[in-house]
Amino acid sequence: MNKNRMDTSRKIALFLPSIGYGGAERVTVNLGGGIAARGFDVDLVFVTSDDPPLLTDIPAEVNLVDLEAGRVAASLPGLIRYLRRERPLALLSALEHTNVIALLAARLARVDTRIVVSVHTTVSRAIEDSTLFRSRLFPWLMRWFYPWASKVVAVSEAARSDLLAVAGLQPDSIQVINNPVVTPRLFERAKAPLDHPWFAAGEPPVILGVGRLVTAKNFPLLLRAFALVRKEQPARLLILGDGEQRQVLESLADELGLAPHVAMPGFVDNPYPYMARAGAFVLSSSFEGLPTVLIEALALGIPVVSTDCPSGPSEILQQGRWGTLVPVDDERALAEGILRALRQPVADPGETGSWQPYELGRVVDQYLSLLTGEEA
């Protein structure tokens, strides 16, 4: 995919740890395609290609640059070389450890590339939830390195407020830009056929959860709430995703007597046919940044239920206008919300106004303003 390119004033780089499955990775791929469609030369620069399930989703117009570093910290020399060689107009980085390397590389490379870093989670909760020692260093690293950025992007107002408290940045250095979630391809992929017996006519409704099987997503809460739902009516629970908590969740499903009614098939390349046909979509997280899957479910017009966790769900659902919000860690409230969604869905959940702020074209406009310096 290498190209001979000379006009660096039209080149924008996007920097990620990998092109694997994850919310930040997906929205960055969406953004890259949207920017390329505006006539810019886009490089998707990533640390490692060990986990490439998003590869088929990357538009042909986006050039892939694999630093082949293995770990984010080890990518510093390669990113310095890339910046000196290509000298892009701007580089957008995503995720905390990647952001630090991007800022350090730009300083050491001594290039005039604009560096914009983006934060996709509630930083304080991510640090609290992490067992990695390096996470405890993030507040200090952010206070030291983030002022070097041309701009810091937070994906929600709540994430911005949290970042201000954690990193001590100047308020005018952080701008909120929602994630580019809703694309024409989302609706196209949702129309794909779905050969799954649970979605056949006359079957009980399927409650859908999507995400990595990690503690932050709090799928044990969803399982316990589902057990209460089944005491009221027949239903099934399908959780798409994989991760370190799989065994914990399978054991809990057995303990609750739910095993015949729960399926966890792992990572699914195209979750959207499942979303479009589900009886309800449920987000059970303890914390988020701006949950992509909640927006996708809204755009596909299915009833949604979410914990009112920091941060994102209350903004996305406009305090309950577009879906049901329930307290975090309250299995009974979550079960009641699911039952209401199955029996009396919120009116017009797929109405344009619920997802328009996350439409690709609108978000690309905002990012290009930052990346080209037009906001100055």
Secondary structure, DSSP 8 states (H G I E B T S, - for coil): -------GGGEEEEEEEESSSSHHHHHHHHHHHHHHHTT-EEEEEEEE-SS-TTGGGS-TTEEEEE---SSTGGGHHHHHHHHHHH--SEEEEESHHHHHHHHHHHHHHT---EEEEEE-B-HHHHHHH---HHHHHHHHHHHHHGGGSSEEEESSHHHHHHHHHHH---GGGEEE-----B-HHHHHHHTS----GGGSTTS--EEEEES-SSGGG-HHHHHHHHHHHHTTS--EEEEE---TTHHHHHHHHHHTT-GGGEEEEE--S--HHHHHH-SEEEE--S--BS-HHHHHHHHTT--EEEE--SSSHHHHTGGGTSSEEE-TT-HHHHHHHHHHHHHS--S-TT-HHHHGGGBHHHHHHHHHHHHTTTT-
